[in-house]
Amino acid sequence: MTFKKHIPNLITLLNLLSGTIAVLFAANNELVMAAYFVFLGIVFDFFDGFVARILHVQGELGKQLDSLADMVTSGVVPGIVMYQLLFNAIHKQWMDNLSCEIGNWISFDEYHLHWIPFVGLLFTLAAGLRLAKFNIDERQTSSFIGLPTPASTLVVLSFPLVLMFNSNEVANNMIENVWFLIGITVLLSYLMNAEIPLFSLKFKDYSWKKNKIKFIFIAISAFLIVLLQFVAIPIVIAVYILISLVTKE
C-alpha cells in the first residue's frame, strides 16, 4: 500500500525531470530537443493524475508536487523558448536589414541582447499565477477556468518544430515575426488566467452520451494533426477553446 501511494508521485517526478532537461536544451537554443522533452513531460503529467485516480491514492502532496513540476515543464521552459524565438527573430530581421531600429541594443560582454526577447518570460509569470490559482480554485475539479498551462505550452513548443520540419512558408514567416510572437505571448498569458470555462479531457466513463464533445474534439484533433502535422497544434488549441465557448461545457 505504501509503494502504491507513491507511484503517481514518481510519475510526476518524471515530468519534473523531463522539464528540467528541457530547460537545459532551451537555454542552449536547442529548441527542438526542448520540445521533445516538454511533450514527454506533458505525457507524464497526464498519466500521474490518471494513475492516482485508478489506484485511489489522490492526496495533497501529489497536488502540490504536480503544480511544482508543471511550473518547470509548462512554465519555465516555454518562457525560455519564447525568449529564444524572439531573440532569433530579431537577429534574423537585423541580418536581413528588415528591422534595424526596433530599439536600443544593450551590450553584455561580447554578446548583444535586446530587451524585447524578455517579453517571452511573461508566459512564465502568467503560468505561475495560473497554477497557483488552480490549486485554490474549487471550481476546477471537473473542468477548467482559463486555458491550462500544458495546452498553452503546446502552442509555444510547436513553433520550433514547425520551423524545423514543416515547409509551410506562411507559418514560418509568422513564427519568425517579432510582433506575432509578442502577440501570442500576451494572448496565451491572458487566456491562462481569463475567466473562460473550458471542458476537461478527463473521463469518468467512456459512454458516448456523457463524452460526446470530448470524442468529437479528439477526432477533429487527430484529423488536423494528420493533415497539417505540427502546424495543427495551435489550431487544435483554438478549436478546443471555440468548442468550449460554443457548448459551454
C-alpha positions in Angstrom: 0.0 0.0 0.0 2.8 2.4 0.8 4.6 1.9 -2.5 1.3 2.1 -4.4 0.7 5.5 -2.8 3.9 6.9 -4.3 3.6 5.6 -7.9 1.7 8.8 -9.1 4.3 10.9 -7.4 7.1 9.1 -9.2 5.4 9.7 -12.5 5.1 13.4 -11.5 8.9 13.5 -10.8 9.5 12.1 -14.3 7.5 15.1 -15.5 9.8 17.4 -13.4 12.9 15.6 -14.7 11.7 16.0 -18.3 11.1 19.7 -17.8 14.5 20.2 -16.2 16.2 18.5 -19.1 14.1 20.7 -21.5 15.3 23.8 -19.6 18.9 22.9 -20.4 18.2 22.4 -24.1 16.1 25.6 -24.3 18.8 27.6 -22.6 21.3 26.4 -25.3 18.8 27.3 -28.0 18.2 23.6 -28.9 14.5 24.2 -29.1 13.5 21.0 -30.9 15.0 18.8 -28.3 13.4 21.0 -25.6 10.1 20.5 -27.3 10.5 16.7 -27.3 11.2 16.6 -23.5 8.3 19.0 -22.8 6.0 16.7 -24.8 7.3 13.8 -22.7 6.7 15.7 -19.5 3.1 16.6 -20.6 2.5 12.8 -21.1 3.7 12.1 -17.6 1.6 15.0 -16.4 -1.5 13.3 -17.9 -0.7 9.9 -16.5 0.1 10.8 -13.0 -3.4 12.0 -12.3 -4.9 9.1 -14.3 -2.9 6.6 -12.2 -3.7 8.3 -9.0 -7.5 8.0 -9.8 -7.1 4.4 -10.8 -5.2 3.5 -7.6 -7.4 5.8 -5.4 -4.4 7.5 -3.9 -5.0 11.1 -4.6 -3.6 13.4 -2.0 -2.4 16.9 -1.2 1.2 16.0 -1.7 0.5 14.9 -5.2 -1.4 18.0 -6.0 1.4 20.3 -4.8 4.1 18.3 -6.5 2.1 18.3 -9.7 2.0 22.1 -9.8 5.7 22.4 -9.0 6.6 20.0 -11.9 4.2 21.9 -14.2 5.8 25.2 -13.3 9.1 23.9 -14.8 7.8 21.9 -17.7 4.9 24.2 -18.7 6.0 27.5 -17.2 9.8 28.0 -17.2 10.6 26.1 -20.4 8.0 27.8 -22.7 9.1 31.2 -21.4 12.7 30.4 -22.3 11.7 29.1 -25.7 9.7 32.2 -26.4 12.7 34.3 -25.4 14.9 32.3 -27.8 12.3 32.6 -30.6 12.1 36.4 -30.1 15.9 36.7 -30.0 16.2 34.6 -33.1 13.5 36.6 -34.9 15.1 39.9 -34.1 18.6 38.6 -35.1 17.1 37.4 -38.4 15.4 40.7 -39.1 18.6 42.5 -38.3 20.6 40.3 -40.6 18.1 40.7 -43.4 18.1 44.5 -42.9 14.3 44.4 -42.3 14.2 45.9 -38.9 17.4 47.5 -37.7 15.8 50.1 -35.4 13.5 48.2 -33.2 15.2 49.6 -30.1 18.5 50.3 -28.4 20.9 47.3 -28.1 22.4 46.6 -24.7 25.8 45.0 -24.7 26.7 42.2 -22.2 30.4 41.4 -22.8 30.8 40.1 -26.3 27.1 39.4 -26.8 24.3 41.8 -27.8 20.9 41.4 -26.2 17.8 43.3 -26.9 15.1 44.0 -24.4 12.3 42.6 -26.5 13.1 38.8 -26.0 12.5 39.2 -22.3 8.8 39.8 -23.1 8.7 36.0 -23.7 9.2 35.5 -19.9 5.7 37.0 -19.4 4.5 33.5 -20.2 6.4 32.1 -17.2 4.9 34.6 -14.9 1.3 34.0 -16.2 1.8 30.2 -15.9 2.9 30.6 -12.3 -0.1 32.7 -11.5 -2.5 30.3 -13.2 -1.0 27.2 -11.4 -1.3 29.0 -8.0 -4.9 30.0 -8.7 -5.7 26.4 -9.9 -4.6 24.9 -6.6 -7.1 27.0 -4.6 -10.0 27.3 -7.1 -12.6 24.7 -6.1 -14.5 25.3 -9.4 -11.8 23.5 -11.4 -12.3 19.9 -10.2 -14.0 18.6 -13.3 -13.4 21.4 -15.8 -11.1 24.4 -16.3 -11.4 28.1 -15.8 -8.8 29.6 -18.2 -6.5 27.7 -20.6 -4.5 25.0 -18.9 -0.7 25.6 -18.9 0.1 22.4 -20.8 -2.2 23.5 -23.6 -0.6 26.9 -23.8 2.8 25.3 -23.7 2.0 23.0 -26.6 1.3 26.1 -28.7 4.7 27.7 -27.9 6.7 24.4 -28.3 5.0 23.7 -31.6 6.8 26.7 -33.2 10.4 25.4 -33.3 9.0 22.1 -34.6 7.1 23.9 -37.4 10.3 25.8 -38.3 12.3 22.6 -38.4 10.0 20.1 -40.0 7.3 22.0 -42.0 7.8 23.8 -45.3 4.8 26.0 -44.8 6.1 29.4 -45.7 3.2 31.3 -44.3 3.5 29.6 -40.9 7.3 30.0 -40.9 7.1 33.7 -41.7 4.6 34.2 -38.9 6.8 32.4 -36.3 9.8 34.4 -37.3 7.9 37.7 -36.9 8.7 39.6 -33.7 5.3 41.2 -33.3 3.4 37.9 -33.9 5.5 36.2 -31.2 4.8 39.1 -28.8 1.1 38.9 -29.6 1.0 35.2 -29.0 2.8 35.6 -25.7 0.4 38.2 -24.5 -2.7 36.3 -25.7 -1.6 33.0 -24.1 -0.8 34.8 -20.8 -4.2 36.3 -20.8 -6.0 33.1 -21.7 -4.3 31.1 -18.9 -5.8 33.5 -16.4 -9.1 34.5 -18.0 -12.5 33.6 -16.6 -13.3 31.3 -19.5 -14.9 27.9 -18.8 -13.2 25.1 -20.8 -14.0 21.4 -20.8 -11.6 18.8 -19.4 -10.4 15.7 -21.2 -10.7 13.6 -18.0 -13.1 10.7 -18.5 -15.3 9.4 -15.7 -16.6 6.8 -18.1 -16.4 6.3 -21.9 -20.1 6.5 -22.9 -20.9 8.5 -26.0 -23.7 10.3 -24.3 -21.6 11.8 -21.5 -18.5 12.4 -23.6 -19.8 13.3 -27.0 -18.0 16.7 -27.1 -14.7 15.1 -26.0 -14.8 12.4 -28.6 -15.7 14.9 -31.3 -12.8 17.1 -30.3 -10.3 14.2 -30.2 -11.5 13.2 -33.7 -11.1 16.7 -35.1 -7.7 17.0 -33.5 -6.5 13.7 -34.9 -7.6 14.7 -38.4 -5.9 18.1 -38.2 -2.6 16.6 -36.9 -2.6 14.0 -39.8 -3.3 16.7 -42.3 -1.1 19.6 -41.0 1.3 17.9 -38.7 2.9 20.3 -36.2 1.1 23.3 -37.7 -2.1 21.7 -36.4 -1.2 22.1 -32.7 -2.1 25.8 -32.4 -5.2 25.2 -34.5 -6.2 22.3 -32.2 -5.9 24.5 -29.1 -8.0 27.2 -30.9 -10.7 24.6 -31.7 -10.6 23.5 -28.1 -11.4 27.0 -26.9 -14.0 27.5 -29.6 -15.9 24.2 -28.8 -15.8 25.1 -25.1 -17.3 28.5 -25.7 -20.0 27.2 -28.0 -21.0 24.2 -25.9 -20.3 25.9 -22.6 -19.2 22.5 -21.1 
